[in-house]
Amino acid sequence: MLLRGKRAEKFVKKSENMLFAVIGSSAGKTRDEIMAIYPRHKAFLDQFLTRGEVVGVGPFTDPGGGNMALFRSRAAAEAFAKSDPFYLEGVVREYQIKDWGDNMLS
């Protein structure tokens, strides 16, 4: 759909409030395996939280599992996805980063 006029202006303004969703897909590890790595993951994540770079974070609770975090910058999202212990140690199979046009949180 092509937006024109006021609708296009509204969309552009909304997209100025961009957040970056880091979506992790589960590698199917057991709860015990996840919890063994969790302290390292939490310590790593806390660095981003301290700097105010994270808006929200948590696991998906459906049977597919995985997790998601919302970051204020692409650079922070990429740094997290590249070096998170959950990724490096095989809890997360892969991370995908998606630009998200936030309308409320940023």
OpenMM code with the backbone's topology and positions (N, CA, C; nanometers):
from openmm import Vec3, app, unit

residues = "MET LEU LEU ARG GLY LYS ARG ALA GLU LYS PHE VAL LYS LYS SER GLU ASN MET LEU PHE ALA VAL ILE GLY SER SER ALA GLY LYS THR ARG ASP GLU ILE MET ALA ILE TYR PRO ARG HIS LYS ALA PHE LEU ASP GLN PHE LEU THR ARG GLY GLU VAL VAL GLY VAL GLY PRO PHE THR ASP PRO GLY GLY GLY ASN MET ALA LEU PHE ARG SER ARG ALA ALA ALA GLU ALA PHE ALA LYS SER ASP PRO PHE TYR LEU GLU GLY VAL VAL ARG GLU TYR GLN ILE LYS ASP TRP GLY ASP ASN MET LEU SER".split()
positions = [
    Vec3(0.0844, -0.1157, 0.0000),
    Vec3(0.0000, 0.0000, 0.0000),
    Vec3(0.0900, 0.1235, 0.0000),
    Vec3(0.0625, 0.2167, -0.0856),
    Vec3(0.1354, 0.3422, -0.0951),
    Vec3(0.0609, 0.4480, -0.0149),
    Vec3(0.1326, 0.5121, 0.0775),
    Vec3(0.0716, 0.6169, 0.1585),
    Vec3(0.1027, 0.7524, 0.0987),
    Vec3(0.0042, 0.8417, 0.1003),
    Vec3(0.0221, 0.9754, 0.0441),
    Vec3(-0.0312, 1.0789, 0.1413),
    Vec3(0.0150, 1.2016, 0.1245),
    Vec3(-0.0382, 1.3145, 0.1994),
    Vec3(-0.0214, 1.3011, 0.3482),
    Vec3(-0.1276, 1.3325, 0.4225),
    Vec3(-0.1246, 1.3320, 0.5690),
    Vec3(-0.0929, 1.1932, 0.6254),
    Vec3(-0.1451, 1.0910, 0.5623),
    Vec3(-0.1175, 0.9545, 0.6100),
    Vec3(0.0307, 0.9236, 0.6003),
    Vec3(0.0948, 0.9652, 0.4924),
    Vec3(0.2382, 0.9428, 0.4757),
    Vec3(0.3166, 1.0215, 0.5802),
    Vec3(0.2765, 1.1478, 0.6056),
    Vec3(0.3444, 1.2296, 0.7063),
    Vec3(0.3337, 1.1647, 0.8444),
    Vec3(0.2177, 1.1138, 0.8773),
    Vec3(0.1952, 1.0491, 1.0061),
    Vec3(0.2853, 0.9270, 1.0206),
    Vec3(0.2986, 0.8481, 0.9140),
    Vec3(0.3831, 0.7298, 0.9172),
    Vec3(0.5288, 0.7690, 0.9376),
    Vec3(0.5751, 0.8704, 0.8672),
    Vec3(0.7141, 0.9141, 0.8802),
    Vec3(0.7409, 0.9610, 1.0223),
    Vec3(0.6513, 1.0374, 1.0805),
    Vec3(0.6698, 1.0846, 1.2178),
    Vec3(0.6758, 0.9685, 1.3151),
    Vec3(0.5901, 0.8717, 1.2979),
    Vec3(0.5904, 0.7561, 1.3867),
    Vec3(0.7207, 0.6792, 1.3756),
    Vec3(0.7734, 0.6644, 1.2557),
    Vec3(0.8941, 0.5853, 1.2388),
    Vec3(1.0179, 0.6555, 1.2937),
    Vec3(1.0052, 0.7840, 1.3295),
    Vec3(1.1158, 0.8524, 1.3956),
    Vec3(1.1412, 0.7917, 1.5334),
    Vec3(1.0408, 0.7304, 1.5931),
    Vec3(1.0522, 0.6651, 1.7232),
    Vec3(1.0875, 0.5183, 1.7028),
    Vec3(1.2016, 0.4937, 1.6434),
    Vec3(1.2407, 0.3581, 1.6080),
    Vec3(1.3045, 0.2860, 1.7261),
    Vec3(1.2601, 0.1647, 1.7482),
    Vec3(1.3264, 0.0725, 1.8391),
    Vec3(1.3741, -0.0453, 1.7557),
    Vec3(1.4566, -0.1295, 1.8168),
    Vec3(1.5138, -0.2421, 1.7430),
    Vec3(1.4883, -0.3699, 1.8223),
    Vec3(1.4068, -0.4571, 1.7640),
    Vec3(1.3687, -0.5826, 1.8282),
    Vec3(1.4710, -0.6894, 1.7938),
    Vec3(1.5261, -0.7499, 1.8969),
    Vec3(1.6166, -0.8638, 1.8802),
    Vec3(1.5358, -0.9867, 1.9185),
    Vec3(1.5094, -1.0707, 1.8209),
    Vec3(1.4235, -1.1872, 1.8400),
    Vec3(1.5087, -1.3129, 1.8291),
    Vec3(1.5115, -1.3886, 1.9386),
    Vec3(1.5919, -1.5102, 1.9421),
    Vec3(1.5065, -1.6336, 1.9262),
    Vec3(1.5531, -1.7258, 1.8428),
    Vec3(1.4816, -1.8526, 1.8262),
    Vec3(1.5477, -1.9585, 1.9145),
    Vec3(1.4650, -2.0369, 1.9781),
    Vec3(1.5111, -2.1376, 2.0728),
    Vec3(1.5892, -2.2480, 2.0036),
    Vec3(1.6947, -2.2934, 2.0702),
    Vec3(1.7712, -2.4074, 2.0209),
    Vec3(1.7234, -2.5370, 2.0857),
    Vec3(1.6165, -2.5288, 2.1661),
    Vec3(1.5578, -2.6496, 2.2237),
    Vec3(1.6297, -2.7039, 2.3459),
    Vec3(1.7036, -2.6214, 2.4150),
    Vec3(1.7739, -2.6671, 2.5354),
    Vec3(1.6752, -2.6890, 2.6503),
    Vec3(1.7148, -2.7708, 2.7445),
    Vec3(1.6316, -2.7963, 2.8622),
    Vec3(1.6382, -2.6769, 2.9567),
    Vec3(1.5436, -2.6709, 3.0482),
    Vec3(1.5435, -2.5637, 3.1483),
    Vec3(1.6743, -2.5640, 3.2280),
    Vec3(1.7235, -2.6821, 3.2650),
    Vec3(1.8491, -2.6911, 3.3400),
    Vec3(1.9664, -2.6357, 3.2588),
    Vec3(1.9703, -2.6662, 3.1300),
    Vec3(2.0770, -2.6144, 3.0440),
    Vec3(2.0696, -2.4614, 3.0335),
    Vec3(1.9475, -2.4108, 3.0203),
    Vec3(1.9272, -2.2653, 3.0118),
    Vec3(1.9704, -2.1988, 3.1419),
    Vec3(1.9279, -2.2537, 3.2546),
    Vec3(1.9578, -2.1917, 3.3835),
    Vec3(2.1073, -2.1975, 3.4168),
    Vec3(2.1786, -2.2926, 3.3614),
    Vec3(2.3233, -2.2987, 3.3824),
    Vec3(2.3938, -2.1800, 3.3162),
    Vec3(2.3383, -2.1322, 3.2084),
    Vec3(2.3976, -2.0203, 3.1330),
    Vec3(2.3378, -1.8868, 3.1745),
    Vec3(2.2197, -1.8893, 3.2344),
    Vec3(2.1467, -1.7668, 3.2676),
    Vec3(2.2290, -1.6617, 3.3437),
    Vec3(2.3082, -1.6982, 3.4459),
    Vec3(2.3842, -1.5934, 3.5158),
    Vec3(2.4768, -1.5138, 3.4234),
    Vec3(2.5396, -1.5788, 3.3279),
    Vec3(2.6272, -1.5085, 3.2321),
    Vec3(2.5445, -1.4199, 3.1382),
    Vec3(2.4306, -1.4721, 3.0930),
    Vec3(2.3402, -1.3944, 3.0081),
    Vec3(2.2906, -1.2708, 3.0829),
    Vec3(2.2483, -1.2875, 3.2084),
    Vec3(2.1963, -1.1770, 3.2887),
    Vec3(2.3036, -1.0717, 3.3133),
    Vec3(2.4246, -1.1124, 3.3449),
    Vec3(2.5345, -1.0166, 3.3675),
    Vec3(2.5633, -0.9375, 3.2401),
    Vec3(2.5575, -1.0044, 3.1261),
    Vec3(2.5804, -0.9370, 2.9977),
    Vec3(2.4669, -0.8382, 2.9695),
    Vec3(2.3436, -0.8820, 2.9866),
    Vec3(2.2273, -0.7973, 2.9639),
    Vec3(2.2269, -0.6761, 3.0572),
    Vec3(2.2688, -0.6961, 3.1817),
    Vec3(2.2696, -0.5868, 3.2792),
    Vec3(2.3545, -0.4679, 3.2336),
    Vec3(2.4582, -0.4922, 3.1562),
    Vec3(2.5406, -0.3823, 3.1039),
    Vec3(2.4564, -0.2899, 3.0148),
    Vec3(2.3715, -0.3480, 2.9322),
    Vec3(2.2842, -0.2706, 2.8436),
    Vec3(2.1759, -0.1987, 2.9239),
    Vec3(2.1235, -0.2668, 3.0252),
    Vec3(2.0208, -0.2060, 3.1104),
    Vec3(2.0770, -0.0855, 3.1851),
    Vec3(2.1981, -0.0987, 3.2389),
    Vec3(2.2618, 0.0102, 3.3122),
    Vec3(2.2799, 0.1336, 3.2255),
    Vec3(2.3104, 0.1118, 3.1000),
    Vec3(2.3301, 0.2247, 3.0067),
    Vec3(2.1976, 0.2776, 2.9516),
    Vec3(2.0864, 0.2173, 2.9887),
    Vec3(1.9555, 0.2634, 2.9428),
    Vec3(1.9265, 0.2295, 2.7973),
    Vec3(1.9890, 0.1244, 2.7463),
    Vec3(1.9745, 0.0890, 2.6053),
    Vec3(1.8616, -0.0106, 2.5782),
    Vec3(1.8028, -0.0651, 2.6832),
    Vec3(1.6987, -0.1673, 2.6689),
    Vec3(1.5651, -0.1117, 2.7173),
    Vec3(1.4617, -0.1318, 2.6373),
    Vec3(1.3263, -0.0886, 2.6741),
    Vec3(1.2507, -0.2037, 2.7401),
    Vec3(1.2691, -0.3231, 2.6916),
    Vec3(1.2012, -0.4405, 2.7459),
    Vec3(1.2721, -0.5670, 2.7027),
    Vec3(1.2569, -0.6719, 2.7808),
    Vec3(1.3234, -0.7982, 2.7495),
    Vec3(1.2483, -0.9123, 2.8173),
    Vec3(1.2480, -1.0284, 2.7528),
    Vec3(1.1876, -1.1446, 2.8163),
    Vec3(1.1704, -1.2606, 2.7220),
    Vec3(1.1326, -1.3755, 2.7789),
    Vec3(1.1122, -1.4954, 2.6978),
    Vec3(0.9720, -1.4992, 2.6379),
    Vec3(0.9584, -1.5700, 2.5269),
    Vec3(0.8262, -1.6056, 2.4770),
    Vec3(0.7797, -1.7240, 2.5608),
    Vec3(0.6528, -1.7263, 2.5957),
    Vec3(0.6038, -1.8318, 2.6841),
    Vec3(0.5236, -1.9388, 2.6115),
    Vec3(0.5137, -1.9268, 2.4790),
    Vec3(0.4445, -2.0313, 2.4043),
    Vec3(0.5388, -2.1510, 2.3861),
    Vec3(0.4880, -2.2640, 2.3374),
    Vec3(0.5714, -2.3831, 2.3246),
    Vec3(0.6947, -2.3653, 2.2343),
    Vec3(0.6913, -2.2691, 2.1418),
    Vec3(0.8061, -2.2474, 2.0535),
    Vec3(0.9244, -2.1842, 2.1232),
    Vec3(0.9003, -2.1195, 2.2376),
    Vec3(1.0080, -2.0586, 2.3151),
    Vec3(1.0758, -1.9434, 2.2426),
    Vec3(1.1984, -1.9173, 2.2799),
    Vec3(1.2739, -1.8052, 2.2263),
    Vec3(1.2613, -1.6838, 2.3169),
    Vec3(1.3143, -1.5719, 2.2704),
    Vec3(1.3110, -1.4509, 2.3515),
    Vec3(1.3110, -1.3270, 2.2636),
    Vec3(1.2884, -1.2126, 2.3267),
    Vec3(1.2888, -1.0863, 2.2544),
    Vec3(1.3365, -0.9758, 2.3471),
    Vec3(1.4110, -0.8823, 2.2910),
    Vec3(1.4513, -0.7621, 2.3635),
    Vec3(1.4340, -0.6437, 2.2700),
    Vec3(1.3934, -0.5303, 2.3270),
    Vec3(1.3791, -0.4065, 2.2503),
    Vec3(1.4900, -0.3105, 2.2906),
    Vec3(1.5651, -0.2642, 2.1912),
    Vec3(1.6781, -0.1745, 2.2149),
    Vec3(1.6511, -0.0380, 2.1538),
    Vec3(1.7135, 0.0636, 2.2107),
    Vec3(1.6975, 0.2007, 2.1635),
    Vec3(1.7826, 0.2321, 2.0403),
    Vec3(1.8859, 0.1516, 2.0146),
    Vec3(1.9704, 0.1762, 1.8971),
    Vec3(2.0037, 0.0452, 1.8275),
    Vec3(2.0262, 0.0533, 1.6985),
    Vec3(2.0665, -0.0651, 1.6222),
    Vec3(2.2025, -0.1141, 1.6691),
    Vec3(2.2925, -0.0203, 1.7004),
    Vec3(2.4270, -0.0592, 1.7447),
    Vec3(2.4194, -0.1455, 1.8716),
    Vec3(2.3362, -0.1053, 1.9670),
    Vec3(2.3205, -0.1836, 2.0897),
    Vec3(2.2580, -0.3194, 2.0590),
    Vec3(2.1580, -0.3218, 1.9720),
    Vec3(2.0925, -0.4483, 1.9352),
    Vec3(2.1928, -0.5438, 1.8700),
    Vec3(2.2752, -0.4924, 1.7813),
    Vec3(2.3745, -0.5765, 1.7134),
    Vec3(2.4803, -0.6268, 1.8106),
    Vec3(2.5254, -0.5398, 1.9016),
    Vec3(2.6259, -0.5810, 1.9999),
    Vec3(2.5710, -0.6913, 2.0900),
    Vec3(2.4449, -0.6767, 2.1310),
    Vec3(2.3817, -0.7787, 2.2139),
    Vec3(2.3712, -0.9107, 2.1382),
    Vec3(2.3164, -0.9064, 2.0182),
    Vec3(2.2924, -1.0285, 1.9404),
    Vec3(2.4224, -1.1036, 1.9096),
    Vec3(2.5287, -1.0313, 1.8902),
    Vec3(2.6574, -1.0915, 1.8532),
    Vec3(2.7269, -1.1595, 1.9710),
    Vec3(2.7066, -1.1068, 2.0923),
    Vec3(2.7884, -1.1528, 2.2045),
    Vec3(2.7106, -1.2056, 2.3246),
    Vec3(2.5800, -1.2219, 2.3133),
    Vec3(2.5013, -1.2741, 2.4243),
    Vec3(2.5423, -1.4183, 2.4541),
    Vec3(2.5710, -1.4510, 2.5810),
    Vec3(2.6056, -1.5890, 2.6143),
    Vec3(2.4991, -1.6914, 2.5741),
    Vec3(2.3720, -1.6544, 2.5763),
    Vec3(2.2697, -1.7483, 2.5290),
    Vec3(2.2956, -1.7870, 2.3834),
    Vec3(2.3408, -1.6944, 2.3026),
    Vec3(2.3727, -1.7238, 2.1627),
    Vec3(2.5057, -1.8004, 2.1529),
    Vec3(2.6073, -1.7479, 2.2190),
    Vec3(2.7407, -1.8082, 2.2089),
    Vec3(2.7452, -1.9503, 2.2632),
    Vec3(2.6587, -1.9799, 2.3613),
    Vec3(2.6609, -2.1120, 2.4246),
    Vec3(2.5445, -2.2011, 2.3813),
    Vec3(2.4723, -2.1610, 2.2756),
    Vec3(2.3773, -2.2504, 2.2115),
    Vec3(2.2356, -2.2566, 2.2652),
    Vec3(2.1970, -2.1671, 2.3552),
    Vec3(2.0577, -2.1634, 2.4008),
    Vec3(1.9698, -2.1013, 2.2928),
    Vec3(2.0224, -1.9984, 2.2278),
    Vec3(1.9535, -1.9323, 2.1172),
    Vec3(2.0196, -1.9789, 1.9878),
    Vec3(1.9376, -2.0314, 1.8972),
    Vec3(1.9893, -2.0797, 1.7684),
    Vec3(2.0370, -1.9645, 1.6813),
    Vec3(1.9559, -1.8575, 1.6774),
    Vec3(1.9928, -1.7392, 1.5997),
    Vec3(1.9156, -1.6194, 1.6521),
    Vec3(1.9709, -1.5026, 1.6279),
    Vec3(1.9016, -1.3775, 1.6580),
    Vec3(1.8699, -1.3077, 1.5273),
    Vec3(1.7541, -1.2487, 1.5228),
    Vec3(1.7123, -1.1655, 1.4101),
    Vec3(1.6858, -1.0264, 1.4658),
    Vec3(1.7332, -0.9241, 1.3961),
    Vec3(1.7085, -0.7864, 1.4390),
    Vec3(1.6094, -0.7239, 1.3417),
    Vec3(1.5031, -0.6675, 1.3983),
    Vec3(1.3997, -0.6036, 1.3164),
    Vec3(1.3794, -0.4606, 1.3654),
    Vec3(1.3719, -0.3674, 1.2702),
    Vec3(1.3396, -0.2290, 1.3021),
    Vec3(1.1913, -0.2233, 1.3378),
    Vec3(1.1608, -0.1556, 1.4477),
    Vec3(1.0232, -0.1485, 1.4938),
    Vec3(0.9833, -0.0038, 1.5154),
    Vec3(0.8847, 0.0432, 1.4421),
    Vec3(0.8356, 0.1796, 1.4534),
    Vec3(0.7464, 0.1902, 1.5761),
    Vec3(0.8045, 0.2298, 1.6876),
    Vec3(0.7314, 0.2374, 1.8124),
    Vec3(0.6413, 0.3587, 1.8188),
    Vec3(0.5223, 0.3424, 1.8731),
    Vec3(0.4291, 0.4520, 1.8897),
    Vec3(0.4045, 0.4891, 2.0348),
    Vec3(0.4651, 0.4140, 2.1297),
    Vec3(0.4347, 0.4400, 2.2700),
    Vec3(0.5554, 0.4335, 2.3638),
    Vec3(0.6488, 0.3441, 2.3432),
    Vec3(0.7507, 0.3161, 2.4438),
    Vec3(0.8754, 0.4028, 2.4384),
    Vec3(0.9152, 0.4468, 2.3210),
    Vec3(1.0441, 0.5167, 2.3110),
    Vec3(1.0370, 0.6594, 2.3557),
] * unit.nanometer
topology = app.Topology()
chain = topology.addChain("A")
for resn in residues:
    res = topology.addResidue(resn, chain)
    for name in ("N", "CA", "C"):
        topology.addAtom(name, app.Element.getBySymbol(name[0]), res)
